[in-house]
Amino acid sequence: MNFKRLAKHFPELAELPPAEQQALLTQAYQHAFAAEHKMKIWRSNLLSALLMAGLCFLFVLVLRPALGMSQQTSAIVLMLIAFPLYFFIQQRRFINQLRRSLQNKLP
């Protein structure tokens, strides 16, 4: 983990020294992504990937012909909009999960 980049998402840690920030983030990460949470995380990731795949198929099979888009244009739209949006949403979910765990660790 890059703690400097990750710490910018947590303004509540700003007044703490960097070593303490790193220690708190490490503890929160270990708690949030511990072995007992692996199946829940795996299931959540699988469901979001299936939802994303379903929405992409819906776009390709229904919306693309309805909008009169070419195959190349629809592929570009999916690569430039849908997939980065999926990664952004996954990152936000990661940050939120880490934030919930960090709230338990803060004094």
C-alpha positions as protocol buffer text, in pm:
chain_id: "A"
residue {
  index: 1
  type: MET
  ca { x: 0 y: 0 z: 0 }
}
residue {
  index: 2
  type: ASN
  ca { x: 112 y: 350 z: -74 }
}
residue {
  index: 3
  type: PHE
  ca { x: 32 y: 520 z: 255 }
}
residue {
  index: 4
  type: LYS
  ca { x: 86 y: 876 z: 134 }
}
residue {
  index: 5
  type: ARG
  ca { x: -167 y: 836 z: -145 }
}
residue {
  index: 6
  type: LEU
  ca { x: -407 y: 645 z: 76 }
}
residue {
  index: 7
  type: ALA
  ca { x: -385 y: 893 z: 366 }
}
residue {
  index: 8
  type: LYS
  ca { x: -521 y: 1175 z: 149 }
}
residue {
  index: 9
  type: HIS
  ca { x: -858 y: 998 z: 153 }
}
residue {
  index: 10
  type: PHE
  ca { x: -871 y: 1019 z: 531 }
}
residue {
  index: 11
  type: PRO
  ca { x: -863 y: 1382 z: 650 }
}
residue {
  index: 12
  type: GLU
  ca { x: -924 y: 1268 z: 1007 }
}
residue {
  index: 13
  type: LEU
  ca { x: -564 y: 1138 z: 1010 }
}
residue {
  index: 14
  type: ALA
  ca { x: -408 y: 1467 z: 895 }
}
residue {
  index: 15
  type: GLU
  ca { x: -307 y: 1589 z: 1241 }
}
residue {
  index: 16
  type: LEU
  ca { x: -132 y: 1262 z: 1331 }
}
residue {
  index: 17
  type: PRO
  ca { x: 237 y: 1199 z: 1255 }
}
residue {
  index: 18
  type: PRO
  ca { x: 306 y: 991 z: 941 }
}
residue {
  index: 19
  type: ALA
  ca { x: 425 y: 687 z: 1137 }
}
residue {
  index: 20
  type: GLU
  ca { x: 103 y: 678 z: 1338 }
}
residue {
  index: 21
  type: GLN
  ca { x: -104 y: 729 z: 1021 }
}
residue {
  index: 22
  type: GLN
  ca { x: 69 y: 433 z: 862 }
}
residue {
  index: 23
  type: ALA
  ca { x: 18 y: 217 z: 1171 }
}
residue {
  index: 24
  type: LEU
  ca { x: -353 y: 303 z: 1192 }
}
residue {
  index: 25
  type: LEU
  ca { x: -407 y: 242 z: 820 }
}
residue {
  index: 26
  type: THR
  ca { x: -225 y: -90 z: 842 }
}
residue {
  index: 27
  type: GLN
  ca { x: -437 y: -201 z: 1138 }
}
residue {
  index: 28
  type: ALA
  ca { x: -757 y: -87 z: 966 }
}
residue {
  index: 29
  type: TYR
  ca { x: -659 y: -269 z: 646 }
}
residue {
  index: 30
  type: GLN
  ca { x: -580 y: -590 z: 834 }
}
residue {
  index: 31
  type: HIS
  ca { x: -913 y: -569 z: 1017 }
}
residue {
  index: 32
  type: ALA
  ca { x: -1123 y: -478 z: 713 }
}
residue {
  index: 33
  type: PHE
  ca { x: -972 y: -745 z: 488 }
}
residue {
  index: 34
  type: ALA
  ca { x: -912 y: -1018 z: 744 }
}
residue {
  index: 35
  type: ALA
  ca { x: -973 y: -1384 z: 666 }
}
residue {
  index: 36
  type: GLU
  ca { x: -1321 y: -1382 z: 822 }
}
residue {
  index: 37
  type: HIS
  ca { x: -1433 y: -1118 z: 569 }
}
residue {
  index: 38
  type: LYS
  ca { x: -1287 y: -1285 z: 258 }
}
residue {
  index: 39
  type: MET
  ca { x: -1605 y: -1463 z: 148 }
}
residue {
  index: 40
  type: LYS
  ca { x: -1816 y: -1149 z: 190 }
}
residue {
  index: 41
  type: ILE
  ca { x: -1563 y: -946 z: -10 }
}
residue {
  index: 42
  type: TRP
  ca { x: -1537 y: -1216 z: -275 }
}
residue {
  index: 43
  type: ARG
  ca { x: -1915 y: -1239 z: -309 }
}
residue {
  index: 44
  type: SER
  ca { x: -1948 y: -862 z: -332 }
}
residue {
  index: 45
  type: ASN
  ca { x: -1678 y: -840 z: -600 }
}
residue {
  index: 46
  type: LEU
  ca { x: -1835 y: -1124 z: -796 }
}
residue {
  index: 47
  type: LEU
  ca { x: -2179 y: -966 z: -786 }
}
residue {
  index: 48
  type: SER
  ca { x: -2047 y: -628 z: -896 }
}
residue {
  index: 49
  type: ALA
  ca { x: -1853 y: -790 z: -1182 }
}
residue {
  index: 50
  type: LEU
  ca { x: -2164 y: -980 z: -1292 }
}
residue {
  index: 51
  type: LEU
  ca { x: -2371 y: -664 z: -1272 }
}
residue {
  index: 52
  type: MET
  ca { x: -2113 y: -479 z: -1480 }
}
residue {
  index: 53
  type: ALA
  ca { x: -2102 y: -758 z: -1738 }
}
residue {
  index: 54
  type: GLY
  ca { x: -2483 y: -762 z: -1753 }
}
residue {
  index: 55
  type: LEU
  ca { x: -2498 y: -387 z: -1807 }
}
residue {
  index: 56
  type: CYS
  ca { x: -2236 y: -412 z: -2081 }
}
residue {
  index: 57
  type: PHE
  ca { x: -2432 y: -688 z: -2255 }
}
residue {
  index: 58
  type: LEU
  ca { x: -2747 y: -479 z: -2224 }
}
residue {
  index: 59
  type: PHE
  ca { x: -2564 y: -188 z: -2382 }
}
residue {
  index: 60
  type: VAL
  ca { x: -2426 y: -400 z: -2666 }
}
residue {
  index: 61
  type: LEU
  ca { x: -2740 y: -600 z: -2739 }
}
residue {
  index: 62
  type: VAL
  ca { x: -3015 y: -341 z: -2680 }
}
residue {
  index: 63
  type: LEU
  ca { x: -2890 y: 16 z: -2662 }
}
residue {
  index: 64
  type: ARG
  ca { x: -2629 y: 1 z: -2937 }
}
residue {
  index: 65
  type: PRO
  ca { x: -2880 y: -102 z: -3207 }
}
residue {
  index: 66
  type: ALA
  ca { x: -3141 y: 138 z: -3070 }
}
residue {
  index: 67
  type: LEU
  ca { x: -2895 y: 428 z: -3091 }
}
residue {
  index: 68
  type: GLY
  ca { x: -2760 y: 318 z: -3429 }
}
residue {
  index: 69
  type: MET
  ca { x: -2401 y: 297 z: -3308 }
}
residue {
  index: 70
  type: SER
  ca { x: -2135 y: 97 z: -3487 }
}
residue {
  index: 71
  type: GLN
  ca { x: -1960 y: -189 z: -3314 }
}
residue {
  index: 72
  type: GLN
  ca { x: -1637 y: 6 z: -3297 }
}
residue {
  index: 73
  type: THR
  ca { x: -1807 y: 307 z: -3140 }
}
residue {
  index: 74
  type: SER
  ca { x: -1980 y: 96 z: -2878 }
}
residue {
  index: 75
  type: ALA
  ca { x: -1651 y: -78 z: -2795 }
}
residue {
  index: 76
  type: ILE
  ca { x: -1480 y: 259 z: -2752 }
}
residue {
  index: 77
  type: VAL
  ca { x: -1764 y: 382 z: -2531 }
}
residue {
  index: 78
  type: LEU
  ca { x: -1734 y: 73 z: -2312 }
}
residue {
  index: 79
  type: MET
  ca { x: -1355 y: 102 z: -2285 }
}
residue {
  index: 80
  type: LEU
  ca { x: -1351 y: 475 z: -2216 }
}
residue {
  index: 81
  type: ILE
  ca { x: -1654 y: 507 z: -1991 }
}
residue {
  index: 82
  type: ALA
  ca { x: -1782 y: 178 z: -1849 }
}
residue {
  index: 83
  type: PHE
  ca { x: -1461 y: 7 z: -1741 }
}
residue {
  index: 84
  type: PRO
  ca { x: -1296 y: 313 z: -1580 }
}
residue {
  index: 85
  type: LEU
  ca { x: -1627 y: 382 z: -1404 }
}
residue {
  index: 86
  type: TYR
  ca { x: -1625 y: 25 z: -1271 }
}
residue {
  index: 87
  type: PHE
  ca { x: -1270 y: 65 z: -1138 }
}
residue {
  index: 88
  type: PHE
  ca { x: -1360 y: 401 z: -981 }
}
residue {
  index: 89
  type: ILE
  ca { x: -1659 y: 247 z: -805 }
}
residue {
  index: 90
  type: GLN
  ca { x: -1445 y: -43 z: -680 }
}
residue {
  index: 91
  type: GLN
  ca { x: -1187 y: 202 z: -545 }
}
residue {
  index: 92
  type: ARG
  ca { x: -1458 y: 400 z: -364 }
}
residue {
  index: 93
  type: ARG
  ca { x: -1590 y: 77 z: -212 }
}
residue {
  index: 94
  type: PHE
  ca { x: -1237 y: -10 z: -94 }
}
residue {
  index: 95
  type: ILE
  ca { x: -1192 y: 336 z: 62 }
}
residue {
  index: 96
  type: ASN
  ca { x: -1533 y: 320 z: 233 }
}
residue {
  index: 97
  type: GLN
  ca { x: -1464 y: -26 z: 372 }
}
residue {
  index: 98
  type: LEU
  ca { x: -1128 y: 92 z: 501 }
}
residue {
  index: 99
  type: ARG
  ca { x: -1291 y: 406 z: 648 }
}
residue {
  index: 100
  type: ARG
  ca { x: -1543 y: 198 z: 845 }
}
residue {
  index: 101
  type: SER
  ca { x: -1263 y: -12 z: 989 }
}
residue {
  index: 102
  type: LEU
  ca { x: -1055 y: 297 z: 1065 }
}
residue {
  index: 103
  type: GLN
  ca { x: -1341 y: 456 z: 1260 }
}
residue {
  index: 104
  type: ASN
  ca { x: -1324 y: 162 z: 1500 }
}
residue {
  index: 105
  type: LYS
  ca { x: -948 y: 207 z: 1542 }
}
residue {
  index: 106
  type: LEU
  ca { x: -946 y: 582 z: 1606 }
}
residue {
  index: 107
  type: PRO
  ca { x: -949 y: 695 z: 1973 }
}
